Amino acid sequence: MSHKRFFRSKIVFVSTGAAVENIYHTKVDPGMLRFYTRIAIENINSAMTELRVGVDSRGEFHQHIEQDSPSSATLYWIADPLYIYGSERLQARVTGATAGNRIEVNVQGYEISEDDLNA
């Protein structure tokens, strides 16, 4: 019988004004799979040049979705579920945010062990 461990969290990031900034969710434990059922991102203060969401796998970014010229105070979300393997983590890559901007990333979903998935 599989056991899902549900989660919901908010990541608050304050931009330094660097050309490209990366925002990460926690790394998935080895032997687990994480399913994101909702990912929503908002720059509270101003517009950005680009927003990309994907997976950090051993330091390499694998892009899942992209939004060009996201507006300020507008919530952007991913409608499709995204799954991540053990030792990987969700990564949001922000380009063109102004220093001091507050960027919020809201995520929810569940984790399940690979053993339970294959049972």
C-alpha positions as CSV (number, residue, x, y, z in Angstrom):
1,M,0.0,0.0,0.0
2,S,1.4,3.4,-1.0
3,H,1.6,6.2,1.5
4,K,1.5,9.8,0.2
5,R,3.1,12.5,2.3
6,F,1.4,15.8,1.4
7,F,3.1,19.1,1.6
8,R,2.4,22.8,1.1
9,S,5.0,25.6,1.5
10,K,5.9,29.1,0.6
11,I,9.4,30.2,-0.4
12,V,10.0,34.0,0.1
13,F,13.0,35.3,-1.8
14,V,14.3,38.9,-1.8
15,S,16.1,39.7,-5.1
16,T,19.6,41.0,-5.0
17,G,19.3,42.5,-8.5
18,A,21.6,40.0,-10.1
19,A,21.1,39.3,-13.8
20,V,19.9,35.7,-13.1
21,E,18.7,34.5,-9.7
22,N,17.8,31.0,-8.7
23,I,15.1,30.0,-6.1
24,Y,15.1,26.4,-4.9
25,H,12.6,24.2,-3.0
26,T,14.0,21.6,-0.7
27,K,15.9,18.6,-2.2
28,V,13.9,15.4,-2.5
29,D,15.3,12.6,-0.3
30,P,16.9,9.6,-2.1
31,G,14.4,6.8,-2.8
32,M,11.5,9.3,-2.9
33,L,9.5,10.9,-5.7
34,R,7.9,14.3,-5.3
35,F,4.8,15.3,-7.3
36,Y,4.1,19.0,-7.5
37,T,0.4,19.6,-8.2
38,R,0.6,23.4,-7.8
39,I,3.4,25.8,-8.4
40,A,2.6,29.5,-8.3
41,I,5.1,32.4,-8.5
42,E,4.6,36.1,-8.0
43,N,7.0,39.1,-8.0
44,I,5.1,41.3,-5.5
45,N,7.0,44.6,-6.4
46,S,7.7,44.9,-10.2
47,A,7.9,43.1,-13.5
48,M,10.7,40.7,-14.5
49,T,12.3,40.0,-17.8
50,E,11.8,36.2,-17.7
51,L,10.7,33.4,-15.4
52,R,11.6,29.8,-15.9
53,V,10.7,26.8,-13.8
54,G,12.3,23.4,-13.9
55,V,14.4,20.8,-12.1
56,D,17.9,21.1,-10.6
57,S,19.5,17.7,-11.2
58,R,23.1,17.5,-9.9
59,G,23.6,21.2,-10.7
60,E,22.1,21.1,-14.1
61,F,18.9,23.0,-14.9
62,H,16.2,21.1,-16.8
63,Q,13.6,23.7,-17.9
64,H,9.9,22.7,-17.7
65,I,8.1,26.0,-18.5
66,E,8.9,29.6,-19.3
67,Q,7.1,32.9,-19.1
68,D,8.5,36.0,-20.9
69,S,8.0,39.4,-19.4
70,P,5.9,38.5,-16.4
71,S,4.0,41.5,-14.9
72,S,4.3,42.7,-11.4
73,A,1.8,41.6,-8.7
74,T,0.5,38.8,-11.1
75,L,0.4,35.2,-10.0
76,Y,1.9,32.8,-12.6
77,W,1.2,29.1,-12.1
78,I,1.9,25.8,-13.7
79,A,-1.2,23.8,-14.6
80,D,0.6,20.5,-15.4
81,P,1.9,18.3,-12.6
82,L,5.7,18.1,-12.3
83,Y,7.5,15.2,-10.7
84,I,11.0,15.2,-9.3
85,Y,13.3,12.2,-8.4
86,G,15.3,11.7,-5.3
87,S,18.3,14.1,-4.9
88,E,16.8,16.6,-7.3
89,R,15.0,19.9,-6.4
90,L,12.6,22.4,-7.9
91,Q,14.2,25.5,-9.3
92,A,12.7,28.8,-10.4
93,R,15.1,30.9,-12.4
94,V,14.3,34.7,-12.4
95,T,15.8,37.1,-14.9
96,G,15.6,40.9,-14.6
97,A,14.2,41.3,-11.0
98,T,15.0,44.6,-9.3
99,A,17.1,44.5,-6.1
100,G,14.8,44.3,-3.0
101,N,11.9,42.8,-4.9
102,R,9.9,40.2,-2.9
103,I,9.3,37.0,-5.0
104,E,7.0,34.4,-3.6
105,V,6.9,30.7,-4.7
106,N,4.0,28.7,-3.5
107,V,4.1,24.9,-3.9
108,Q,2.0,22.0,-3.0
109,G,1.8,18.3,-3.8
110,Y,2.9,15.0,-2.3
111,E,5.9,12.6,-1.9
112,I,5.8,8.9,-2.2
113,S,8.6,6.3,-1.9
114,E,9.8,4.6,-5.1
115,D,9.3,1.3,-3.4
116,D,5.6,2.1,-2.8
117,L,5.2,3.3,-6.3
118,N,6.5,0.0,-7.7
119,A,4.6,-2.2,-5.3
